Amino acid sequence: TDIWVAPDGDAERATQLSSVSGKLDGWDSVAWTPDGKIVYTSVAGGGNDGIWIMDGDGRNRKRLTSAETVAYWPSVRSDGRFIFYNVEIGRNRKVWRMNIDGTDQKEMFAGSGPKTAAGFLYYGAGGGIRRVPIDGGEPVQITVEGDTERCAISGDGKLLACQFDPPDGSRARIRLLSADDGAAAKEFEVKLALPGRIRWMPDGSAITYISRVDGLSDIWSQPVA
C-alpha cells in the first residue's frame, strides 16, 4: 500500500507521495498533525510494524518507534502534543503514548485501536468501547460490544461511526452511535468493504468508507444528516 493525498478531498487532484513502494505505508491508519505532517504505520526500513512521521509532501521521513517494537494504529491529539498508539507483545495489546517527536514513550493500559477526539481517548477493551479523559481520569464503558478499530470518532466527540455486522449474516452496515452512552442514532446500508475503513469528514457533515464492487475499491462519502 501507498499513501496518497487529495487536496480538499478532490480525487481528481490526488497524488501519490514518494514512499517506499510495497512497504505497507499507512496500511492500518494515517493521521494528520495540526501543522500538516502525516503520522502513519509502515514496515519500511526493516523490522516490525512501526509508527512513522513525515512532512505533508512525503519528505523528511522518521521512524518514531524502534524496529523491535510492534506498533500501529496511531492517533494524534488535536493539539498535536501526543501520539496514542498500540503496542503488541505476543497476543497482548496495550495503549501507549509518546510525544509528537517520538520521545517519552509510555505504556498506559490494556486496549486496542486508540482514537482521540474532543479531549477524550476512545479504545476497545473488555469486548466493548471505552472512553477516558486524555489528561487522566476513570474510563467509562460506552458499549458492551464492538471495537474502535472498526469505528471513527467525529471531531466534536459526539458520534461514533462503526462497522455493524447484523446477527442474521446480512451485509455489514455503518451505524452511528452516541459517544456518551452507545445508543444507536442512525444506520446506513452501504456496500462496505471489510474490514471497515471508516472516517469522518473534517466538518462532520459526512463519513467516508471504502466500497469494493466488481473487484475495484473506491472511497465513497455518506452524508449523515
N, C-alpha and C positions, 0 to 999 in steps of 0.2 A: 504494500500500500504506500501511497504518497500523499502529501498534504497539498491541497490547492486552496487558493484564496480568491473569493469572488467579491470585488468591491461593491458595497451597498447591496449585496445579495444578488447581483446581476450575473447569472451563469454565463451570459454571452462574453463577459469580460474576465472570466475565471482564468487564472494562470497557475501552473504547477511550480511550486518552489523548488529550487535547485537542491534536492535532497539526495540522500544516499539510496538510490532506487533499489527496491527489493528488500529493504531492511525494516519493513513494517513500521514506517513512521506514522504515528498517530493512530495506530490500529485500534485502540480502545477509547482514547479520549484526547481532545485538543482543547486548550483553554487560552483565552486572551488575557493579558495583563492590562491594567489601566493605561499604561504607557505604550501599548501597541506591540508588545512582544508575545511570542507564542510558546506555551508550555505544552509538552506532548510526551507520549511514550514512544520509545524506539529501542531496537536491539542493535543499532549501529555501533560500530567501534568494538564489537566483541562483547562477550559476557551475557548477562541476563537482561530481561526487560528492565528498562530504566527510565527515569524522568529526565528530560532534556529541556533546554530553553534556547530560543533563537530570536533574532530580530524578525519583524513582520515580513521582511523580504527574503528570509531564509539564510541570512548571513549570521556570522558570529555564533555558531552552534556551541553549546556547552552542556556536557553531561553533569547533572546535579547529584545523582545517587551513584554509588560505587558499582563497578561491574559485577561484584559478588552479590549484590542485593537484588532481589526480585521485587521491583516496584512498578506500579501502574496506577491508573485512574486518578490523575492529578486534577485538582480543583483549586482555583486561585481565589483568595479572599478579595472582596470587592475593592478594598483599598490598596491591593497589591502587596501587602506586607508578608503574607504567608501563603504557602502551598500545602494543601492537605492531600494525602495520597495513601494508597495501600502498599503494605509490605507483606509478602507471603513467605512464611517459613514452614516447610513441609505442607501440611494441609490447613495451617492456621493463618488467617488474615488479620492484620492489625492496621488501625488507622494511625498514621504518623503525620507530623507537621514539621516543616522547615521554613526558614526564611527564604525570600524570593531568590536570593543568590546561592541557595543550597547549604548555607551554614546552619548550625544549631538544629540538627535533625533529632527529633524526639518521638518516642513511642507514646501514644495517647491511650488507646483502649482497643478491645476486640471489635471488629466491624468491617464492613466492605462497602465499596462504592461511595466514598465521601463526596458530598456536594454542598456548596455553600451558597447562601442567599439571605439577604436582609438580616445579617447579624447572627444567623444560625448555621449549624453544621448538621446536615442530614446524612444518615448512613444506615446500612442494613445490619441487623443483629437480631438474634433470637427468633428468626423466621419472619420478621416484620421490619418496619421502618421506624427509626428513632430520630429525635431532634434534640440538640443540646446547644446552648448559647456558645458562640465561638470563643468568648473570653472566659468560659468556665461556668459550671453550674450542673444541675442534675438533669440527666437525659429524660425525655418524655417519649413513651411509646405512642406512635401515631397510627400504625396499622399492625395487625397481627399476622399478616401475610405479605408476600411481595418483597422486593429489594430495590435499592436505589440504583443498581446497575442498569435497570431497565426503566428508569424514571428520569425526568428532568424537572428542576425546580424553577418556577417563574421568578423573574428578577425581583419582584416585590415580596417574595416568600409566601404568597397566599395559596398557590396551587401546585400540585404535583401532576405531571402528565406521565402516565405509566402504561407499559405494555400489560394488557389484561388477557389472560387465557381462559375463555369460557369453559366451565366444567363439562359441557356436552361435547367438547372436542372441536367445535366450530372455529372459524378463522379468528386469529388473535386480533384484538382491537386496542384502541387507545382510550384510556379512561382518565378523566380529570378528577382529582381528589383534593379535598381541603387539606392544607398543610397543617392545620390546627388539630383536627380530630380524625382525618382519614375518610370523612364522609364523601360518597360519590357525588360529584356535581354534574358531570356530563360524560357522554360516551360517543366515540366516533367509530363507525365501521369503515375501515380503510384496508388496503392491501399492504399490510405491514410486513416487511422483510424481517426475518428472525435471525438472531435476537434483535429486539427493537433498538434502533439508534434514534432516540427522540431528543429534540432540542427546542428551546423557546426562542422566538424572535426577540431582539433586544427591547422592543416596545411592548411586548406581551400580547400583541394582537393575534398571534398565530403560533402554532407549533410546526416544526418540520420533522420529517421522518424519511426513511429510505423504503422505497417500494420496489419490488423485483417482479417484473412482468416479462414473459417470453424470454427469460434469460438475461434481461437487461436491468441494471439497478439505477434508479434515479432518485433525486431528492424532491419530495413533494411538500407542499405547505397546506396546512389546515387551519382556517380561521377558527377562533374559539368563541366568538360572540354568538 
